[in-house]
Amino acid sequence: MGIPGERRRTVWRRVVIVWALVMAVAGGLTLWMQDSTEPWGPHVRERTDPGDAQHLPPCPTPQACAYATTP
């Protein structure tokens, strides 16, 4: 049998290693899940010619319409 303090250190060392592994896996899963929910591609706004609005579907109500024309 070993020294009681040595056994206690071994148990704590294993607890810390398991905790670190769990945190690493949880962090990786969090980043993976976060990336998988976001759409692909660049997120930019584009200006279009107001004449292009005629090719867009009609708005159900004026309040729901997001199309804008500039003078």
mmCIF file as Biopython writes it, N, C-alpha, C and O atoms, coordinates in Angstrom:
data_model
#
loop_
_atom_site.group_PDB
_atom_site.id
_atom_site.type_symbol
_atom_site.label_atom_id
_atom_site.label_alt_id
_atom_site.label_comp_id
_atom_site.label_asym_id
_atom_site.label_entity_id
_atom_site.label_seq_id
_atom_site.pdbx_PDB_ins_code
_atom_site.Cartn_x
_atom_site.Cartn_y
_atom_site.Cartn_z
_atom_site.occupancy
_atom_site.B_iso_or_equiv
_atom_site.auth_seq_id
_atom_site.auth_asym_id
_atom_site.pdbx_PDB_model_num
ATOM 1   N N  . MET A ? 1  ? 0.825   -1.179 0.000   1.0 0.0 1  A 1 
ATOM 2   C CA . MET A ? 1  ? 0.000   0.000  0.000   1.0 0.0 1  A 1 
ATOM 3   C C  . MET A ? 1  ? 0.874   1.248  0.000   1.0 0.0 1  A 1 
ATOM 4   O O  . MET A ? 1  ? 1.947   1.261  0.602   1.0 0.0 1  A 1 
ATOM 5   N N  . GLY A ? 2  ? 0.417   2.284  -0.669  1.0 0.0 2  A 1 
ATOM 6   C CA . GLY A ? 2  ? 1.197   3.507  -0.742  1.0 0.0 2  A 1 
ATOM 7   C C  . GLY A ? 2  ? 0.869   4.472  0.383   1.0 0.0 2  A 1 
ATOM 8   O O  . GLY A ? 2  ? 0.090   4.172  1.288   1.0 0.0 2  A 1 
ATOM 9   N N  . ILE A ? 3  ? 1.469   5.602  0.297   1.0 0.0 3  A 1 
ATOM 10  C CA . ILE A ? 3  ? 1.246   6.650  1.289   1.0 0.0 3  A 1 
ATOM 11  C C  . ILE A ? 3  ? -0.150  7.244  1.042   1.0 0.0 3  A 1 
ATOM 12  O O  . ILE A ? 3  ? -0.508  7.467  -0.115  1.0 0.0 3  A 1 
ATOM 13  N N  . PRO A ? 4  ? -0.957  7.511  2.096   1.0 0.0 4  A 1 
ATOM 14  C CA . PRO A ? 4  ? -2.319  8.022  1.906   1.0 0.0 4  A 1 
ATOM 15  C C  . PRO A ? 4  ? -2.369  9.333  1.111   1.0 0.0 4  A 1 
ATOM 16  O O  . PRO A ? 4  ? -3.267  9.519  0.289   1.0 0.0 4  A 1 
ATOM 17  N N  . GLY A ? 5  ? -1.439  10.220 1.342   1.0 0.0 5  A 1 
ATOM 18  C CA . GLY A ? 5  ? -1.411  11.491 0.598   1.0 0.0 5  A 1 
ATOM 19  C C  . GLY A ? 5  ? -1.144  11.287 -0.878  1.0 0.0 5  A 1 
ATOM 20  O O  . GLY A ? 5  ? -1.656  12.030 -1.716  1.0 0.0 5  A 1 
ATOM 21  N N  . GLU A ? 6  ? -0.344  10.283 -1.199  1.0 0.0 6  A 1 
ATOM 22  C CA . GLU A ? 6  ? -0.032  9.988  -2.600  1.0 0.0 6  A 1 
ATOM 23  C C  . GLU A ? 6  ? -1.287  9.498  -3.327  1.0 0.0 6  A 1 
ATOM 24  O O  . GLU A ? 6  ? -1.532  9.884  -4.470  1.0 0.0 6  A 1 
ATOM 25  N N  . ARG A ? 7  ? -2.071  8.663  -2.677  1.0 0.0 7  A 1 
ATOM 26  C CA . ARG A ? 7  ? -3.302  8.160  -3.291  1.0 0.0 7  A 1 
ATOM 27  C C  . ARG A ? 7  ? -4.293  9.305  -3.531  1.0 0.0 7  A 1 
ATOM 28  O O  . ARG A ? 7  ? -4.957  9.357  -4.566  1.0 0.0 7  A 1 
ATOM 29  N N  . ARG A ? 8  ? -4.379  10.207 -2.573  1.0 0.0 8  A 1 
ATOM 30  C CA . ARG A ? 8  ? -5.277  11.346 -2.695  1.0 0.0 8  A 1 
ATOM 31  C C  . ARG A ? 8  ? -4.871  12.223 -3.890  1.0 0.0 8  A 1 
ATOM 32  O O  . ARG A ? 8  ? -5.726  12.684 -4.645  1.0 0.0 8  A 1 
ATOM 33  N N  . ARG A ? 9  ? -3.574  12.445 -4.051  1.0 0.0 9  A 1 
ATOM 34  C CA . ARG A ? 9  ? -3.084  13.235 -5.200  1.0 0.0 9  A 1 
ATOM 35  C C  . ARG A ? 9  ? -3.399  12.550 -6.517  1.0 0.0 9  A 1 
ATOM 36  O O  . ARG A ? 9  ? -3.745  13.213 -7.495  1.0 0.0 9  A 1 
ATOM 37  N N  . THR A ? 10 ? -3.282  11.225 -6.552  1.0 0.0 10 A 1 
ATOM 38  C CA . THR A ? 10 ? -3.588  10.477 -7.770  1.0 0.0 10 A 1 
ATOM 39  C C  . THR A ? 10 ? -5.062  10.611 -8.126  1.0 0.0 10 A 1 
ATOM 40  O O  . THR A ? 10 ? -5.407  10.790 -9.294  1.0 0.0 10 A 1 
ATOM 41  N N  . VAL A ? 11 ? -5.931  10.526 -7.126  1.0 0.0 11 A 1 
ATOM 42  C CA . VAL A ? 11 ? -7.371  10.670 -7.366  1.0 0.0 11 A 1 
ATOM 43  C C  . VAL A ? 11 ? -7.672  12.073 -7.883  1.0 0.0 11 A 1 
ATOM 44  O O  . VAL A ? 11 ? -8.413  12.225 -8.855  1.0 0.0 11 A 1 
ATOM 45  N N  . TRP A ? 12 ? -7.111  13.097 -7.250  1.0 0.0 12 A 1 
ATOM 46  C CA . TRP A ? 12 ? -7.356  14.474 -7.694  1.0 0.0 12 A 1 
ATOM 47  C C  . TRP A ? 12 ? -6.814  14.705 -9.098  1.0 0.0 12 A 1 
ATOM 48  O O  . TRP A ? 12 ? -7.439  15.395 -9.904  1.0 0.0 12 A 1 
ATOM 49  N N  . ARG A ? 13 ? -5.671  14.140 -9.387  1.0 0.0 13 A 1 
ATOM 50  C CA . ARG A ? 13 ? -5.094  14.300 -10.718 1.0 0.0 13 A 1 
ATOM 51  C C  . ARG A ? 13 ? -6.029  13.702 -11.771 1.0 0.0 13 A 1 
ATOM 52  O O  . ARG A ? 13 ? -6.245  14.306 -12.821 1.0 0.0 13 A 1 
ATOM 53  N N  . ARG A ? 14 ? -6.579  12.525 -11.496 1.0 0.0 14 A 1 
ATOM 54  C CA . ARG A ? 14 ? -7.514  11.903 -12.445 1.0 0.0 14 A 1 
ATOM 55  C C  . ARG A ? 14 ? -8.792  12.717 -12.579 1.0 0.0 14 A 1 
ATOM 56  O O  . ARG A ? 14 ? -9.327  12.860 -13.679 1.0 0.0 14 A 1 
ATOM 57  N N  . VAL A ? 15 ? -9.284  13.250 -11.467 1.0 0.0 15 A 1 
ATOM 58  C CA . VAL A ? 15 ? -10.488 14.089 -11.510 1.0 0.0 15 A 1 
ATOM 59  C C  . VAL A ? 15 ? -10.236 15.323 -12.382 1.0 0.0 15 A 1 
ATOM 60  O O  . VAL A ? 15 ? -11.086 15.690 -13.194 1.0 0.0 15 A 1 
ATOM 61  N N  . VAL A ? 16 ? -9.104  15.949 -12.221 1.0 0.0 16 A 1 
ATOM 62  C CA . VAL A ? 16 ? -8.779  17.142 -13.015 1.0 0.0 16 A 1 
ATOM 63  C C  . VAL A ? 16 ? -8.628  16.791 -14.496 1.0 0.0 16 A 1 
ATOM 64  O O  . VAL A ? 16 ? -9.080  17.548 -15.355 1.0 0.0 16 A 1 
ATOM 65  N N  . ILE A ? 17 ? -8.012  15.676 -14.801 1.0 0.0 17 A 1 
ATOM 66  C CA . ILE A ? 17 ? -7.845  15.257 -16.202 1.0 0.0 17 A 1 
ATOM 67  C C  . ILE A ? 17 ? -9.198  14.973 -16.842 1.0 0.0 17 A 1 
ATOM 68  O O  . ILE A ? 17 ? -9.449  15.391 -17.972 1.0 0.0 17 A 1 
ATOM 69  N N  . VAL A ? 18 ? -10.073 14.265 -16.127 1.0 0.0 18 A 1 
ATOM 70  C CA . VAL A ? 18 ? -11.414 13.980 -16.661 1.0 0.0 18 A 1 
ATOM 71  C C  . VAL A ? 18 ? -12.186 15.273 -16.857 1.0 0.0 18 A 1 
ATOM 72  O O  . VAL A ? 18 ? -12.851 15.442 -17.879 1.0 0.0 18 A 1 
ATOM 73  N N  . TRP A ? 19 ? -12.112 16.193 -15.895 1.0 0.0 19 A 1 
ATOM 74  C CA . TRP A ? 19 ? -12.808 17.481 -16.015 1.0 0.0 19 A 1 
ATOM 75  C C  . TRP A ? 19 ? -12.303 18.253 -17.229 1.0 0.0 19 A 1 
ATOM 76  O O  . TRP A ? 19 ? -13.104 18.810 -17.979 1.0 0.0 19 A 1 
ATOM 77  N N  . ALA A ? 20 ? -10.990 18.294 -17.434 1.0 0.0 20 A 1 
ATOM 78  C CA . ALA A ? 20 ? -10.418 19.016 -18.577 1.0 0.0 20 A 1 
ATOM 79  C C  . ALA A ? 20 ? -10.871 18.385 -19.899 1.0 0.0 20 A 1 
ATOM 80  O O  . ALA A ? 20 ? -11.173 19.104 -20.851 1.0 0.0 20 A 1 
ATOM 81  N N  . LEU A ? 21 ? -10.920 17.074 -19.963 1.0 0.0 21 A 1 
ATOM 82  C CA . LEU A ? 21 ? -11.391 16.405 -21.178 1.0 0.0 21 A 1 
ATOM 83  C C  . LEU A ? 21 ? -12.863 16.715 -21.454 1.0 0.0 21 A 1 
ATOM 84  O O  . LEU A ? 21 ? -13.242 16.973 -22.596 1.0 0.0 21 A 1 
ATOM 85  N N  . VAL A ? 22 ? -13.681 16.690 -20.417 1.0 0.0 22 A 1 
ATOM 86  C CA . VAL A ? 22 ? -15.102 17.003 -20.588 1.0 0.0 22 A 1 
ATOM 87  C C  . VAL A ? 22 ? -15.270 18.441 -21.070 1.0 0.0 22 A 1 
ATOM 88  O O  . VAL A ? 22 ? -16.083 18.700 -21.957 1.0 0.0 22 A 1 
ATOM 89  N N  . MET A ? 23 ? -14.523 19.370 -20.507 1.0 0.0 23 A 1 
ATOM 90  C CA . MET A ? 23 ? -14.617 20.773 -20.926 1.0 0.0 23 A 1 
ATOM 91  C C  . MET A ? 23 ? -14.156 20.952 -22.366 1.0 0.0 23 A 1 
ATOM 92  O O  . MET A ? 23 ? -14.761 21.728 -23.106 1.0 0.0 23 A 1 
ATOM 93  N N  . ALA A ? 24 ? -13.109 20.260 -22.782 1.0 0.0 24 A 1 
ATOM 94  C CA . ALA A ? 24 ? -12.618 20.362 -24.149 1.0 0.0 24 A 1 
ATOM 95  C C  . ALA A ? 24 ? -13.650 19.818 -25.145 1.0 0.0 24 A 1 
ATOM 96  O O  . ALA A ? 24 ? -13.902 20.428 -26.185 1.0 0.0 24 A 1 
ATOM 97  N N  . VAL A ? 25 ? -14.234 18.683 -24.819 1.0 0.0 25 A 1 
ATOM 98  C CA . VAL A ? 25 ? -15.247 18.096 -25.704 1.0 0.0 25 A 1 
ATOM 99  C C  . VAL A ? 25 ? -16.480 18.988 -25.764 1.0 0.0 25 A 1 
ATOM 100 O O  . VAL A ? 25 ? -17.028 19.210 -26.844 1.0 0.0 25 A 1 
ATOM 101 N N  . ALA A ? 26 ? -16.921 19.499 -24.626 1.0 0.0 26 A 1 
ATOM 102 C CA . ALA A ? 26 ? -18.092 20.381 -24.604 1.0 0.0 26 A 1 
ATOM 103 C C  . ALA A ? 26 ? -17.828 21.662 -25.389 1.0 0.0 26 A 1 
ATOM 104 O O  . ALA A ? 26 ? -18.709 22.133 -26.108 1.0 0.0 26 A 1 
ATOM 105 N N  . GLY A ? 27 ? -16.645 22.225 -25.264 1.0 0.0 27 A 1 
ATOM 106 C CA . GLY A ? 27 ? -16.301 23.422 -26.026 1.0 0.0 27 A 1 
ATOM 107 C C  . GLY A ? 27 ? -16.278 23.157 -27.520 1.0 0.0 27 A 1 
ATOM 108 O O  . GLY A ? 27 ? -16.772 23.963 -28.308 1.0 0.0 27 A 1 
ATOM 109 N N  . GLY A ? 28 ? -15.707 22.034 -27.906 1.0 0.0 28 A 1 
ATOM 110 C CA . GLY A ? 28 ? -15.681 21.684 -29.327 1.0 0.0 28 A 1 
ATOM 111 C C  . GLY A ? 28 ? -17.074 21.466 -29.882 1.0 0.0 28 A 1 
ATOM 112 O O  . GLY A ? 28 ? -17.379 21.908 -30.990 1.0 0.0 28 A 1 
ATOM 113 N N  . LEU A ? 29 ? -17.927 20.785 -29.119 1.0 0.0 29 A 1 
ATOM 114 C CA . LEU A ? 29 ? -19.307 20.580 -29.562 1.0 0.0 29 A 1 
ATOM 115 C C  . LEU A ? 29 ? -20.059 21.907 -29.662 1.0 0.0 29 A 1 
ATOM 116 O O  . LEU A ? 29 ? -20.860 22.100 -30.576 1.0 0.0 29 A 1 
ATOM 117 N N  . THR A ? 30 ? -19.803 22.809 -28.735 1.0 0.0 30 A 1 
ATOM 118 C CA . THR A ? 30 ? -20.455 24.122 -28.781 1.0 0.0 30 A 1 
ATOM 119 C C  . THR A ? 30 ? -20.066 24.866 -30.042 1.0 0.0 30 A 1 
ATOM 120 O O  . THR A ? 30 ? -20.930 25.418 -30.724 1.0 0.0 30 A 1 
ATOM 121 N N  . LEU A ? 31 ? -18.786 24.892 -30.364 1.0 0.0 31 A 1 
ATOM 122 C CA . LEU A ? 31 ? -18.346 25.585 -31.582 1.0 0.0 31 A 1 
ATOM 123 C C  . LEU A ? 31 ? -18.892 24.912 -32.833 1.0 0.0 31 A 1 
ATOM 124 O O  . LEU A ? 31 ? -19.293 25.589 -33.779 1.0 0.0 31 A 1 
ATOM 125 N N  . TRP A ? 32 ? -18.911 23.592 -32.842 1.0 0.0 32 A 1 
ATOM 126 C CA . TRP A ? 32 ? -19.415 22.862 -34.004 1.0 0.0 32 A 1 
ATOM 127 C C  . TRP A ? 32 ? -20.908 23.120 -34.198 1.0 0.0 32 A 1 
ATOM 128 O O  . TRP A ? 32 ? -21.359 23.357 -35.319 1.0 0.0 32 A 1 
ATOM 129 N N  . MET A ? 33 ? -21.669 23.073 -33.115 1.0 0.0 33 A 1 
ATOM 130 C CA . MET A ? 33 ? -23.113 23.304 -33.202 1.0 0.0 33 A 1 
ATOM 131 C C  . MET A ? 33 ? -23.407 24.748 -33.598 1.0 0.0 33 A 1 
ATOM 132 O O  . MET A ? 33 ? -24.337 24.998 -34.364 1.0 0.0 33 A 1 
ATOM 133 N N  . GLN A ? 34 ? -22.629 25.698 -33.086 1.0 0.0 34 A 1 
ATOM 134 C CA . GLN A ? 34 ? -22.844 27.107 -33.416 1.0 0.0 34 A 1 
ATOM 135 C C  . GLN A ? 34 ? -22.574 27.341 -34.899 1.0 0.0 34 A 1 
ATOM 136 O O  . GLN A ? 34 ? -23.346 28.035 -35.560 1.0 0.0 34 A 1 
ATOM 137 N N  . ASP A ? 35 ? -21.504 26.780 -35.428 1.0 0.0 35 A 1 
ATOM 138 C CA . ASP A ? 35 ? -21.169 26.966 -36.837 1.0 0.0 35 A 1 
ATOM 139 C C  . ASP A ? 35 ? -22.189 26.306 -37.752 1.0 0.0 35 A 1 
ATOM 140 O O  . ASP A ? 35 ? -22.448 26.810 -38.844 1.0 0.0 35 A 1 
ATOM 141 N N  . SER A ? 36 ? -22.769 25.198 -37.333 1.0 0.0 36 A 1 
ATOM 142 C CA . SER A ? 36 ? -23.685 24.476 -38.206 1.0 0.0 36 A 1 
ATOM 143 C C  . SER A ? 36 ? -25.032 25.164 -38.331 1.0 0.0 36 A 1 
ATOM 144 O O  . SER A ? 36 ? -25.783 24.857 -39.257 1.0 0.0 36 A 1 
ATOM 145 N N  . THR A ? 37 ? -25.371 26.094 -37.424 1.0 0.0 37 A 1 
ATOM 146 C CA . THR A ? 37 ? -26.659 26.770 -37.496 1.0 0.0 37 A 1 
ATOM 147 C C  . THR A ? 37 ? -26.595 28.056 -38.298 1.0 0.0 37 A 1 
ATOM 148 O O  . THR A ? 37 ? -27.639 28.618 -38.629 1.0 0.0 37 A 1 
ATOM 149 N N  . GLU A ? 38 ? -25.418 28.534 -38.616 1.0 0.0 38 A 1 
ATOM 150 C CA . GLU A ? 38 ? -25.295 29.784 -39.363 1.0 0.0 38 A 1 
ATOM 151 C C  . GLU A ? 38 ? -25.269 29.502 -40.858 1.0 0.0 38 A 1 
ATOM 152 O O  . GLU A ? 38 ? -24.726 28.488 -41.296 1.0 0.0 38 A 1 
ATOM 153 N N  . PRO A ? 39 ? -25.862 30.407 -41.642 1.0 0.0 39 A 1 
ATOM 154 C CA . PRO A ? 39 ? -25.860 30.200 -43.095 1.0 0.0 39 A 1 
ATOM 155 C C  . PRO A ? 39 ? -24.459 30.365 -43.672 1.0 0.0 39 A 1 
ATOM 156 O O  . PRO A ? 39 ? -23.617 31.069 -43.113 1.0 0.0 39 A 1 
ATOM 157 N N  . TRP A ? 40 ? -24.227 29.699 -44.809 1.0 0.0 40 A 1 
ATOM 158 C CA . TRP A ? 40 ? -22.932 29.781 -45.469 1.0 0.0 40 A 1 
ATOM 159 C C  . TRP A ? 40 ? -22.846 31.042 -46.303 1.0 0.0 40 A 1 
ATOM 160 O O  . TRP A ? 40 ? -23.869 31.618 -46.674 1.0 0.0 40 A 1 
ATOM 161 N N  . GLY A ? 41 ? -21.648 31.466 -46.593 1.0 0.0 41 A 1 
ATOM 162 C CA . GLY A ? 41 ? -21.421 32.563 -47.523 1.0 0.0 41 A 1 
ATOM 163 C C  . GLY A ? 41 ? -21.246 33.900 -46.835 1.0 0.0 41 A 1 
ATOM 164 O O  . GLY A ? 41 ? -21.450 34.035 -45.628 1.0 0.0 41 A 1 
ATOM 165 N N  . PRO A ? 42 ? -20.863 34.890 -47.635 1.0 0.0 42 A 1 
ATOM 166 C CA . PRO A ? 42 ? -20.654 36.227 -47.073 1.0 0.0 42 A 1 
ATOM 167 C C  . PRO A ? 42 ? -22.004 36.869 -46.722 1.0 0.0 42 A 1 
ATOM 168 O O  . PRO A ? 42 ? -23.014 36.638 -47.386 1.0 0.0 42 A 1 
ATOM 169 N N  . HIS A ? 43 ? -21.987 37.657 -45.689 1.0 0.0 43 A 1 
ATOM 170 C CA . HIS A ? 43 ? -23.199 38.346 -45.256 1.0 0.0 43 A 1 
ATOM 171 C C  . HIS A ? 43 ? -23.032 39.827 -45.605 1.0 0.0 43 A 1 
ATOM 172 O O  . HIS A ? 43 ? -22.466 40.598 -44.830 1.0 0.0 43 A 1 
ATOM 173 N N  . VAL A ? 44 ? -23.520 40.201 -46.756 1.0 0.0 44 A 1 
ATOM 174 C CA . VAL A ? 44 ? -23.389 41.586 -47.212 1.0 0.0 44 A 1 
ATOM 175 C C  . VAL A ? 44 ? -24.739 42.066 -47.719 1.0 0.0 44 A 1 
ATOM 176 O O  . VAL A ? 44 ? -25.601 41.272 -48.095 1.0 0.0 44 A 1 
ATOM 177 N N  . ARG A ? 45 ? -24.900 43.368 -47.719 1.0 0.0 45 A 1 
ATOM 178 C CA . ARG A ? 45 ? -26.091 43.971 -48.300 1.0 0.0 45 A 1 
ATOM 179 C C  . ARG A ? 45 ? -25.752 44.437 -49.704 1.0 0.0 45 A 1 
ATOM 180 O O  . ARG A ? 45 ? -24.656 44.931 -49.972 1.0 0.0 45 A 1 
ATOM 181 N N  . GLU A ? 46 ? -26.693 44.271 -50.568 1.0 0.0 46 A 1 
ATOM 182 C CA . GLU A ? 46 ? -26.477 44.676 -51.949 1.0 0.0 46 A 1 
ATOM 183 C C  . GLU A ? 46 ? -27.510 45.715 -52.342 1.0 0.0 46 A 1 
ATOM 184 O O  . GLU A ? 46 ? -28.690 45.609 -52.006 1.0 0.0 46 A 1 
ATOM 185 N N  . ARG A ? 47 ? -27.044 46.707 -53.052 1.0 0.0 47 A 1 
ATOM 186 C CA . ARG A ? 47 ? -27.966 47.698 -53.607 1.0 0.0 47 A 1 
ATOM 187 C C  . ARG A ? 47 ? -28.408 47.204 -54.977 1.0 0.0 47 A 1 
ATOM 188 O O  . ARG A ? 47 ? -27.601 46.719 -55.770 1.0 0.0 47 A 1 
ATOM 189 N N  . THR A ? 48 ? -29.692 47.332 -55.237 1.0 0.0 48 A 1 
ATOM 190 C CA . THR A ? 48 ? -30.214 46.922 -56.532 1.0 0.0 48 A 1 
ATOM 191 C C  . THR A ? 48 ? -30.932 48.087 -57.179 1.0 0.0 48 A 1 
ATOM 192 O O  . THR A ? 48 ? -31.294 49.064 -56.523 1.0 0.0 48 A 1 
ATOM 193 N N  . ASP A ? 49 ? -31.122 47.966 -58.431 1.0 0.0 49 A 1 
ATOM 194 C CA . ASP A ? 49 ? -31.865 48.975 -59.187 1.0 0.0 49 A 1 
ATOM 195 C C  . ASP A ? 49 ? -33.343 48.855 -58.811 1.0 0.0 49 A 1 
ATOM 196 O O  . ASP A ? 49 ? -33.869 47.742 -58.787 1.0 0.0 49 A 1 
ATOM 197 N N  . PRO A ? 50 ? -34.039 49.977 -58.513 1.0 0.0 50 A 1 
ATOM 198 C CA . PRO A ? 50 ? -35.459 49.888 -58.168 1.0 0.0 50 A 1 
ATOM 199 C C  . PRO A ? 50 ? -36.284 49.185 -59.236 1.0 0.0 50 A 1 
ATOM 200 O O  . PRO A ? 50 ? -37.339 48.630 -58.929 1.0 0.0 50 A 1 
ATOM 201 N N  . GLY A ? 51 ? -35.830 49.196 -60.469 1.0 0.0 51 A 1 
ATOM 202 C CA . GLY A ? 51 ? -36.543 48.494 -61.523 1.0 0.0 51 A 1 
ATOM 203 C C  . GLY A ? 51 ? -36.530 46.993 -61.320 1.0 0.0 51 A 1 
ATOM 204 O O  . GLY A ? 51 ? -37.378 46.287 -61.865 1.0 0.0 51 A 1 
ATOM 205 N N  . ASP A ? 52 ? -35.580 46.495 -60.546 1.0 0.0 52 A 1 
ATOM 206 C CA . ASP A ? 52 ? -35.509 45.058 -60.278 1.0 0.0 52 A 1 
ATOM 207 C C  . ASP A ? 52 ? -36.613 44.592 -59.334 1.0 0.0 52 A 1 
ATOM 208 O O  . ASP A ? 52 ? -36.892 43.395 -59.261 1.0 0.0 52 A 1 
ATOM 209 N N  . ALA A ? 53 ? -37.250 45.521 -58.604 1.0 0.0 53 A 1 
ATOM 210 C CA . ALA A ? 53 ? -38.279 45.148 -57.635 1.0 0.0 53 A 1 
ATOM 211 C C  . ALA A ? 53 ? -39.485 44.511 -58.317 1.0 0.0 53 A 1 
ATOM 212 O O  . ALA A ? 53 ? -40.231 43.771 -57.675 1.0 0.0 53 A 1 
ATOM 213 N N  . GLN A ? 54 ? -39.688 44.779 -59.578 1.0 0.0 54 A 1 
ATOM 214 C CA . GLN A ? 54 ? -40.832 44.194 -60.265 1.0 0.0 54 A 1 
ATOM 215 C C  . GLN A ? 54 ? -40.681 42.684 -60.415 1.0 0.0 54 A 1 
ATOM 216 O O  . GLN A ? 54 ? -41.673 41.991 -60.646 1.0 0.0 54 A 1 
ATOM 217 N N  . HIS A ? 55 ? -39.482 42.166 -60.291 1.0 0.0 55 A 1 
ATOM 218 C CA . HIS A ? 55 ? -39.260 40.729 -60.418 1.0 0.0 55 A 1 
ATOM 219 C C  . HIS A ? 55 ? -39.399 39.994 -59.074 1.0 0.0 55 A 1 
ATOM 220 O O  . HIS A ? 55 ? -39.336 38.766 -59.021 1.0 0.0 55 A 1 
ATOM 221 N N  . LEU A ? 56 ? -39.585 40.752 -58.007 1.0 0.0 56 A 1 
ATOM 222 C CA . LEU A ? 56 ? -39.715 40.161 -56.680 1.0 0.0 56 A 1 
ATOM 223 C C  . LEU A ? 56 ? -41.173 39.806 -56.404 1.0 0.0 56 A 1 
ATOM 224 O O  . LEU A ? 56 ? -42.070 40.408 -56.994 1.0 0.0 56 A 1 
ATOM 225 N N  . PRO A ? 57 ? -41.426 38.850 -55.529 1.0 0.0 57 A 1 
ATOM 226 C CA . PRO A ? 57 ? -42.816 38.504 -55.223 1.0 0.0 57 A 1 
ATOM 227 C C  . PRO A ? 57 ? -43.532 39.663 -54.538 1.0 0.0 57 A 1 
ATOM 228 O O  . PRO A ? 57 ? -42.886 40.472 -53.873 1.0 0.0 57 A 1 
ATOM 229 N N  . PRO A ? 58 ? -44.852 39.760 -54.687 1.0 0.0 58 A 1 
ATOM 230 C CA . PRO A ? 58 ? -45.583 40.870 -54.061 1.0 0.0 58 A 1 
ATOM 231 C C  . PRO A ? 58 ? -45.590 40.741 -52.538 1.0 0.0 58 A 1 
ATOM 232 O O  . PRO A ? 58 ? -45.500 39.642 -51.991 1.0 0.0 58 A 1 
ATOM 233 N N  . CYS A ? 59 ? -45.698 41.880 -51.873 1.0 0.0 59 A 1 
ATOM 234 C CA . CYS A ? 59 ? -45.747 41.899 -50.403 1.0 0.0 59 A 1 
ATOM 235 C C  . CYS A ? 59 ? -47.155 41.520 -49.947 1.0 0.0 59 A 1 
ATOM 236 O O  . CYS A ? 59 ? -48.135 41.952 -50.553 1.0 0.0 59 A 1 
ATOM 237 N N  . PRO A ? 60 ? -47.269 40.709 -48.873 1.0 0.0 60 A 1 
ATOM 238 C CA . PRO A ? 60 ? -48.595 40.361 -48.362 1.0 0.0 60 A 1 
ATOM 239 C C  . PRO A ? 60 ? -49.305 41.573 -47.758 1.0 0.0 60 A 1 
ATOM 240 O O  . PRO A ? 60 ? -50.508 41.746 -47.952 1.0 0.0 60 A 1 
ATOM 241 N N  . THR A ? 61 ? -48.571 42.406 -47.032 1.0 0.0 61 A 1 
ATOM 242 C CA . THR A ? 61 ? -49.105 43.655 -46.480 1.0 0.0 61 A 1 
ATOM 243 C C  . THR A ? 61 ? -48.020 44.710 -46.617 1.0 0.0 61 A 1 
ATOM 244 O O  . THR A ? 61 ? -46.838 44.370 -46.665 1.0 0.0 61 A 1 
ATOM 245 N N  . PRO A ? 62 ? -48.393 45.981 -46.679 1.0 0.0 62 A 1 
ATOM 246 C CA . PRO A ? 62 ? -47.362 47.036 -46.790 1.0 0.0 62 A 1 
ATOM 247 C C  . PRO A ? 62 ? -46.402 47.047 -45.608 1.0 0.0 62 A 1 
ATOM 248 O O  . PRO A ? 62 ? -45.232 47.391 -45.773 1.0 0.0 62 A 1 
ATOM 249 N N  . GLN A ? 63 ? -46.877 46.673 -44.405 1.0 0.0 63 A 1 
ATOM 250 C CA . GLN A ? 63 ? -45.988 46.668 -43.227 1.0 0.0 63 A 1 
ATOM 251 C C  . GLN A ? 63 ? -44.957 45.550 -43.309 1.0 0.0 63 A 1 
ATOM 252 O O  . GLN A ? 63 ? -43.862 45.676 -42.761 1.0 0.0 63 A 1 
ATOM 253 N N  . ALA A ? 64 ? -45.294 44.464 -43.984 1.0 0.0 64 A 1 
ATOM 254 C CA . ALA A ? 64 ? -44.381 43.329 -44.085 1.0 0.0 64 A 1 
ATOM 255 C C  . ALA A ? 64 ? -43.395 43.484 -45.217 1.0 0.0 64 A 1 
ATOM 256 O O  . ALA A ? 64 ? -42.453 42.700 -45.334 1.0 0.0 64 A 1 
ATOM 257 N N  . CYS A ? 65 ? -43.597 44.485 -46.052 1.0 0.0 65 A 1 
ATOM 258 C CA . CYS A ? 65 ? -42.747 44.655 -47.225 1.0 0.0 65 A 1 
ATOM 259 C C  . CYS A ? 65 ? -41.406 45.261 -46.831 1.0 0.0 65 A 1 
ATOM 260 O O  . CYS A ? 65 ? -41.360 46.279 -46.140 1.0 0.0 65 A 1 
ATOM 261 N N  . ALA A ? 66 ? -40.328 44.645 -47.265 1.0 0.0 66 A 1 
ATOM 262 C CA . ALA A ? 66 ? -38.995 45.129 -46.952 1.0 0.0 66 A 1 
ATOM 263 C C  . ALA A ? 66 ? -38.337 45.786 -48.152 1.0 0.0 66 A 1 
ATOM 264 O O  . ALA A ? 66 ? -37.182 46.205 -48.071 1.0 0.0 66 A 1 
ATOM 265 N N  . TYR A ? 67 ? -39.057 45.883 -49.269 1.0 0.0 67 A 1 
ATOM 266 C CA . TYR A ? 67 ? -38.486 46.477 -50.461 1.0 0.0 67 A 1 
ATOM 267 C C  . TYR A ? 67 ? -38.617 47.995 -50.371 1.0 0.0 67 A 1 
ATOM 268 O O  . TYR A ? 67 ? -39.673 48.509 -50.002 1.0 0.0 67 A 1 
ATOM 269 N N  . ALA A ? 68 ? -37.575 48.691 -50.699 1.0 0.0 68 A 1 
ATOM 270 C CA . ALA A ? 68 ? -37.605 50.143 -50.643 1.0 0.0 68 A 1 
ATOM 271 C C  . ALA A ? 68 ? -37.062 50.700 -51.953 1.0 0.0 68 A 1 
ATOM 272 O O  . ALA A ? 68 ? -36.170 50.120 -52.571 1.0 0.0 68 A 1 
ATOM 273 N N  . THR A ? 69 ? -37.608 51.814 -52.354 1.0 0.0 69 A 1 
ATOM 274 C CA . THR A ? 69 ? -37.117 52.499 -53.536 1.0 0.0 69 A 1 
ATOM 275 C C  . THR A ? 69 ? -36.553 53.837 -53.107 1.0 0.0 69 A 1 
ATOM 276 O O  . THR A ? 69 ? -37.032 54.444 -52.149 1.0 0.0 69 A 1 
ATOM 277 N N  . THR A ? 70 ? -35.544 54.291 -53.812 1.0 0.0 70 A 1 
ATOM 278 C CA . THR A ? 70 ? -34.940 55.582 -53.512 1.0 0.0 70 A 1 
ATOM 279 C C  . THR A ? 70 ? -35.263 56.544 -54.642 1.0 0.0 70 A 1 
ATOM 280 O O  . THR A ? 70 ? -35.362 56.127 -55.796 1.0 0.0 70 A 1 
ATOM 281 N N  . PRO A ? 71 ? -35.427 57.822 -54.332 1.0 0.0 71 A 1 
ATOM 282 C CA . PRO A ? 71 ? -35.762 58.790 -55.390 1.0 0.0 71 A 1 
ATOM 283 C C  . PRO A ? 71 ? -34.639 59.020 -56.361 1.0 0.0 71 A 1 
ATOM 284 O O  . PRO A ? 71 ? -34.783 59.806 -57.297 1.0 0.0 71 A 1 
#
